[in-house]
Amino acid sequence: MATLTIHPAGPLRGTITVPGDKSITHRAIMLSALANGTTTIRGYCRGEDCLNTARAFRAMGIEIDETPGALRVTGKGQWGLTEPSIPLDCGNSGTGIRLLTGLLAGQDFFTVLTGDDSIRRRPMGRVVKPLRTMGATIAGRKGGEFAPLAVLGSRLHGVTYASPVASAQVKSALLLAGLCAEGVTRIAEPRPSRDHTERMFRFFGIPIVQTGTAVELHGRPAAGWAAPGEITIPGDLSSAAFFLVAASIIPGSDVTITNVGVNPTRTGLLDILKAMGANIERLHPREQAGEPVADLRVRAAPLHGVRIGAERVPQTIDEFPILCIAAAMADGQTVVSGAEELRVKESDRIATMAAELRKMGVAVDETPDGIAIEGSPSRRFRGGSCTSHGDHRVAMSLAIAGMLADGPTAIAGAACIETSFPEFETTRAALLTQRSRGL
C-alpha cells in the first residue's frame, strides 16, 4: 500500500490544468457507445474510475481507441451492445456501477457488475429498488442492497419516481434505463442534484424536459441518436478544489486553474469559499459540450468559519474532505449539517475526516449528519502518520494539510489517488517549482 510523504511547503504559484471531469467523462463514454457513429472525447479523465468504464464497454463489444489526449469511441447504436463474457469490474466507481446498472437493465442480455471492497460496501438498493419498479430484474447481495449485482436485461416501462434523496447517480441510472423503457420516465428530487446527464443528453440530441426539480423523457427513441463527432471535457472542479483551498490557505499563493467546469449544480465549494472570504475570480467564462467553463484565479486570503446546511450539500458532496481543511484554517467554527449522505461515499467521510483531523491536532465534533470544526488561521497541523481509508479525496485533502504541518506527514494508502487524479503530486510539485522560478 503506497505511502505519500508531504513536507511543509509553500507558497503555491503558477498556472495549471486539472484532469477532465470524472462525472462527465463517464457519461460521455456511455452515450458515445450507444450513439450511431464515432465520437472523439478530448480532455477525458484518465483516472482508473473512467478507464474501468471504458473497459466495461470494450467487454460489451464497443471499440474504444485510447491515447493520452483522447478516447475514440465507435458507437453501435442503442441496441448494439453484446453480452460480456466476464463480470464488469467498476473498480472504485460508484458512478460507474450505478449508472451501468440503469443502462443495462433494459438491454437483452445478462451482466454481472462488481467493484473493489469499497464498492461492495456501498448501498445499491437506492438504484435497484426504483429500477425494479420499471420492470428490471436485478439480483445481488442482501436482496440487491450490495454488489456484485446480476442484471438480467428486461423489457422496461416508464415510471414516475419521487426520489427521497437528491442524488445525481440515482437520477442518472433511471434516465439511462428510461432510454430503453416504453413510455415516459419522470424523476423528481427534493432539491436539485448535478445535471451532467441532462446536459449530456441534450448535447447528443436526446429530448429531455426539466420542470423545477423534476426531469422526464420519452423512452425508445425510434432512430436512436447520432454521434456528435467530438466532445471536449471540462476540467474537474472536484480536482481543482484541492488547489483552490491550498492557494487560499497557504500565505503568498497565487494560482490560476484553466478550463474548469463551473456547472452551477457543482459550484457549492466556490460559493462556500467565497462566503468564508476566499479571493477567487472567474475569468473568460464560456461553454463547452453544453457545460459552463471558466478559468479560476485564487489568491491567499484570510478565511472565517461558516454554517453549511442541507441545501448546500448536493453541490458540495465530493468537496467535503478538502472543505474540512479550509475550515480548520479559518477563524472560528465551521458547522456542516444535513450531510448524512457523506457516510456512504468511498469512505464514511464524516467519521474519516473527523479522525484524521484529530490526529493532526484539530478540535472536531462529529454529529450523525455532519461535523463542527474549530478553525484557527495561525494553525500548524501536527505532522505524523495519517491514512486515506481508501478514499482518494481524503488522501489528497490530507496532502494539502501536510503542506501547513509542523513536520512531515505520511499518508498511508495514497495509491487510491489514481482513481481520479493521477497527476495530483506532479501538479502540486509544479506549483512549487513555478514559485521557485518566480513564475
SETORFI-225965 format. One record per residue (C-alpha): x, y, z. Coordinates in steps of 0.25 Angstrom, whole numbers, padded with zeros to 4 digits, always signed. Example, Ala and Ser with C-alpha at 12.3 -4.5 7.8 and 13.67 -1.06 7.14 Angstrom:
+0049-0018+0031/+0055-0004+0029/
This chain:
+0000+0000+0000/+0007+0013-0005/+0010+0024+0005/+0011+0038+0001/+0020+0047+0010/+0017+0062+0009/+0027+0072+0015/+0023+0086+0019/+0024+0095+0007/+0018+0108+0000/+0014+0117-0005/+0008+0112-0018/+0009+0120-0031/+0006+0118-0045/-0004+0113-0055/-0009+0098-0056/-0019+0090-0062/-0027+0078-0055/-0032+0065-0061/-0045+0065-0069/-0057+0064-0061/-0059+0050-0056/-0074+0050-0055/-0075+0056-0069/-0065+0046-0075/-0073+0034-0070/-0086+0040-0077/-0079+0043-0090/-0073+0029-0091/-0087+0023-0089/-0095+0031-0098/-0084+0031-0109/-0084+0015-0108/-0099+0015-0110/-0099+0026-0122/-0099+0023-0136/-0085+0027-0141/-0071+0031-0135/-0069+0041-0124/-0055+0046-0120/-0055+0050-0106/-0044+0060-0103/-0038+0064-0089/-0045+0052-0083/-0041+0048-0068/-0030+0037-0069/-0033+0033-0055/-0036+0018-0052/-0051+0020-0050/-0053+0025-0064/-0043+0015-0070/-0051+0004-0064/-0064+0009-0070/-0057+0009-0084/-0052-0005-0081/-0067-0009-0078/-0071-0005-0091/-0060-0011-0099/-0065-0024-0092/-0078-0022-0098/-0073-0021-0112/-0070-0006-0113/-0057-0001-0120/-0050+0009-0112/-0037+0015-0116/-0029+0021-0105/-0018+0032-0106/-0013+0041-0095/-0021+0052-0101/-0034+0046-0106/-0043+0034-0106/-0049+0030-0119/-0062+0022-0117/-0069+0015-0129/-0083+0014-0124/-0092+0003-0129/-0106+0009-0126/-0115+0008-0114/-0117-0007-0116/-0103-0011-0121/-0096-0015-0108/-0093-0030-0107/-0093-0039-0095/-0080-0039-0088/-0073-0052-0085/-0067-0047-0071/-0072-0039-0060/-0071-0024-0062/-0061-0018-0051/-0065-0004-0048/-0053-0003-0038/-0055+0009-0028/-0066+0016-0036/-0080+0018-0030/-0084+0026-0042/-0079+0015-0052/-0086+0003-0045/-0099+0011-0042/-0101+0017-0056/-0097+0004-0063/-0108-0003-0055/-0118+0006-0060/-0113+0006-0074/-0112-0010-0075/-0126-0012-0068/-0133-0010-0082/-0123-0018-0091/-0126-0032-0095/-0114-0039-0088/-0109-0043-0075/-0098-0036-0068/-0091-0036-0054/-0086-0023-0049/-0075-0023-0037/-0064-0014-0032/-0054-0013-0021/-0056-0015-0006/-0061+0000-0004/-0072-0002-0015/-0076-0015-0010/-0079-0008+0003/-0087+0004-0003/-0102+0004-0004/-0108-0001-0017/-0122-0002-0013/-0125+0013-0015/-0123+0010-0030/-0128-0005-0031/-0142-0003-0024/-0147+0008-0034/-0141+0001-0045/-0149-0011-0041/-0162-0003-0042/-0159-0001-0056/-0158-0016-0058/-0143-0018-0057/-0138-0032-0052/-0127-0029-0043/-0121-0039-0032/-0110-0036-0022/-0105-0038-0008/-0115-0036+0002/-0126-0035-0008/-0119-0025-0017/-0114-0016-0006/-0100-0018-0009/-0091-0022-0021/-0088-0031-0028/-0101-0029-0036/-0106-0038-0046/-0114-0031-0057/-0124-0039-0066/-0128-0030-0077/-0143-0028-0077/-0154-0020-0084/-0156-0007-0076/-0167+0003-0075/-0166+0017-0071/-0170+0021-0057/-0171+0034-0048/-0162+0033-0037/-0160+0043-0025/-0146+0041-0020/-0145+0042-0005/-0131+0048-0007/-0124+0058-0017/-0115+0048-0024/-0109+0050-0038/-0106+0035-0038/-0120+0031-0035/-0126+0041-0045/-0116+0037-0056/-0118+0022-0054/-0133+0024-0056/-0131+0033-0068/-0122+0023-0075/-0132+0012-0072/-0143+0021-0077/-0136+0021-0091/-0139+0007-0092/-0153+0008-0086/-0167+0009-0092/-0174+0022-0089/-0170+0033-0080/-0160+0033-0069/-0161+0044-0059/-0151+0046-0047/-0154+0057-0036/-0144+0061-0025/-0145+0068-0012/-0135+0078-0017/-0126+0079-0030/-0114+0070-0031/-0104+0070-0042/-0110+0071-0056/-0098+0066-0064/-0107+0055-0070/-0118+0064-0075/-0107+0073-0081/-0101+0062-0088/-0114+0056-0093/-0117+0070-0099/-0103+0070-0105/-0105+0057-0112/-0119+0062-0117/-0127+0053-0107/-0140+0061-0104/-0142+0063-0089/-0151+0072-0081/-0147+0079-0068/-0158+0085-0059/-0153+0090-0046/-0146+0079-0039/-0153+0068-0048/-0148+0063-0061/-0155+0054-0071/-0152+0047-0084/-0159+0038-0094/-0153+0025-0096/-0148+0016-0108/-0145+0028-0118/-0148+0022-0132/-0135+0025-0139/-0126+0026-0126/-0116+0037-0127/-0105+0041-0135/-0091+0043-0130/-0087+0057-0128/-0073+0055-0135/-0065+0062-0123/-0067+0065-0109/-0057+0073-0100/-0058+0070-0085/-0056+0082-0076/-0046+0081-0065/-0052+0075-0052/-0056+0085-0041/-0054+0074-0031/-0040+0072-0035/-0038+0087-0035/-0043+0088-0021/-0031+0083-0015/-0023+0095-0021/-0034+0105-0019/-0033+0102-0004/-0018+0101-0004/-0016+0114-0010/-0026+0121-0001/-0019+0116+0012/-0004+0116+0009/+0001+0130+0010/+0006+0137-0002/+0000+0127-0012/-0006+0132-0026/-0011+0120-0035/-0019+0120-0048/-0026+0107-0052/-0030+0108-0066/-0043+0101-0073/-0050+0097-0061/-0065+0093-0061/-0074+0103-0053/-0087+0096-0055/-0096+0103-0044/-0100+0089-0039/-0085+0087-0035/-0080+0100-0030/-0084+0099-0016/-0070+0099-0011/-0067+0112-0019/-0079+0118-0012/-0075+0114+0001/-0061+0118+0000/-0066+0132-0005/-0075+0133+0008/-0062+0129+0016/-0055+0141+0010/-0047+0134-0001/-0041+0142-0013/-0046+0134-0025/-0048+0141-0039/-0055+0134-0051/-0048+0138-0063/-0052+0136-0078/-0066+0129-0076/-0070+0121-0088/-0078+0108-0091/-0072+0094-0095/-0080+0082-0098/-0092+0088-0092/-0085+0091-0079/-0081+0105-0074/-0066+0106-0073/-0057+0117-0067/-0042+0120-0063/-0041+0121-0048/-0031+0130-0041/-0029+0129-0026/-0020+0137-0017/-0017+0134-0002/-0027+0141+0007/-0032+0140+0022/-0044+0131+0024/-0054+0131+0034/-0064+0120+0039/-0078+0118+0033/-0090+0109+0035/-0093+0100+0024/-0107+0094+0023/-0114+0082+0015/-0118+0092+0004/-0103+0093+0000/-0099+0079+0002/-0103+0073-0012/-0094+0084-0019/-0082+0081-0010/-0083+0066-0007/-0070+0062-0013/-0062+0074-0008/-0065+0071+0007/-0052+0066+0011/-0044+0078+0005/-0054+0087+0011/-0051+0082+0025/-0036+0086+0023/-0041+0100+0019/-0050+0100+0031/-0038+0096+0040/-0030+0108+0035/-0042+0118+0037/-0044+0128+0048/-0055+0122+0057/-0064+0110+0056/-0070+0103+0043/-0082+0095+0045/-0087+0085+0034/-0101+0079+0036/-0111+0071+0027/-0099+0063+0021/-0103+0049+0025/-0100+0045+0010/-0085+0046+0013/-0086+0034+0021/-0088+0025+0009/-0077+0030+0000/-0064+0024-0003/-0062+0024+0012/-0071+0030+0023/-0065+0043+0020/-0071+0050+0033/-0064+0039+0042/-0052+0038+0033/-0049+0053+0033/-0052+0055+0048/-0042+0044+0051/-0031+0049+0043/-0033+0064+0047/-0032+0060+0061/-0019+0053+0058/-0014+0066+0052/-0018+0074+0065/-0031+0080+0061/-0043+0080+0070/-0055+0073+0064/-0069+0069+0068/-0075+0059+0060/-0091+0058+0058/-0100+0048+0051/-0101+0057+0039/-0089+0066+0040/-0077+0072+0047/-0073+0084+0055/-0058+0088+0053/-0051+0099+0061/-0042+0107+0052/-0030+0115+0054/-0023+0124+0043/-0010+0122+0051/-0011+0107+0052/+0001+0098+0048/-0005+0084+0046/+0002+0073+0054/+0011+0065+0045/+0012+0050+0046/+0004+0038+0041/-0009+0038+0034/-0018+0029+0026/-0026+0031+0014/-0036+0020+0018/-0036+0016+0003/-0043+0029-0001/-0036+0037-0012/-0041+0051-0007/-0037+0048+0007/-0023+0045+0003/-0022+0058-0006/-0028+0067+0005/-0018+0061+0016/-0007+0064+0006/-0011+0079+0005/-0012+0080+0020/+0002+0074+0021/+0008+0086+0014/+0004+0094+0026/+0008+0084+0037/+0020+0085+0047/+0027+0074+0041/+0026+0062+0030/+0012+0056+0028/+0012+0041+0024/-0001+0037+0017/-0003+0022+0016/-0012+0017+0005/-0009+0028-0005/-0010+0019-0017/-0025+0022-0017/-0022+0036-0023/-0020+0029-0036/-0035+0027-0037/-0038+0041-0040/-0025+0050-0041/-0012+0042-0045/-0005+0055-0047/-0008+0061-0034/+0006+0060-0028/+0013+0065-0040/+0003+0077-0041/+0006+0081-0027/+0021+0080-0029/+0019+0088-0042/+0013+0100-0034/+0025+0099-0024/+0035+0099-0036/+0028+0111-0043/+0029+0118-0030/+0044+0116-0028/+0046+0121-0043/+0038+0133-0040/+0027+0130-0050/
